[in-house]
Amino acid sequence: MAENESKANAAREYITFRIGAQYYCIDIMSVREIRGWTPATALPRAPAFVRGVINLRGVVLPIIDLADRLGFEPTEPTQRHVIIVAQTGKNIVGLLVDAVSDIINMPADKVQATPDVGSEAARAFVLGVMAIEDRMISLIALESVMPTLAREAA
């Protein structure tokens, strides 16, 4: 049992990024690449948080404005913004964020549950919260921000 406990508490790597003044992260194993902002081709009748699609080496990649998806003001992208190309299962998506910060190691038992002060929708997007130095970093539920799953939930 001690071996199972040590696996459960093993440190995981997360890539942290910023949206406005807030910090978020996703599991680094789901990150395929990080690239600079590329204007996206809009799709008719797509949800507002879907900025459109880009061609990524022959793959049509939907771009999600993560600020808009999380309920903040939509992003006005500039050359300083970045797209995190992430994959969960067979779904690949580009996440538009302000900036990538760093990579952190965090034992699973240090990720605290999402507080009950938020709505059910907030808890659907945030798996947990980490306190690192003077920052609170929210762990994003990548599956919840995917456009195909979002349309089914709407």
Buried (B, 14 or more C-beta within 10 A) or exposed (E): EEEEEEEEEEEBEBBBBBBEEBBBBBBBEBBBEBBEBBEBEEBEEBBEBBBBBBEBEEEEBBBBBBBBBBEEEEBEBEEEBBBBBBEBEEBBBBBBBBEBBEEBEBEEEBBEEBEEEEEEEBBBBBBBBBEBEEEEBBBBBBBBBBBEBBEEEE
